[in-house]
Amino acid sequence: MKNRAMLVGQGIIGGLIGSLCCALPAAVVAAGLSGGVAATLIGFGRFRLYTLIAGLSFIGVASWSSLRRSRACCTAEEYKNRRVTVPLTMLISFAAVYGLTTYLIVPMLYISD
């Protein structure tokens, strides 16, 4: 169970890295910092592909590292199952965090009353 929580946590970190281009300007606006800082950070939107690739790269490296460690301590059958569940768990948590952050939370921060 502890290992699954670690996998989900790594997926969440990857999702936050992937949505950094959109979430950072929204966080600045929500924190009440000056509009000039937020306007400067909105330019990060053009780096959206790069932050997405960075987040997915983090997931790939974390999956590889986790599978490498489990190969030494698991039986062949357990390792075979983990080859699917480890990356899948990380990718599902990555997609959930990235989607929620980019398409739900950030637009809600920009909505004015």
ABEGO torsion letter per residue (X at the ends): XAAAAAAAAAAAAAAAAAAAAAAAAAAAAAAGBBAAAAAAAAAAAAAAAAAAAAAAAAAAAAAAAAAAAAAAABBAAAAAAAAAAAAAAAAAAAAAAAAAAAAAAAAAAABBX
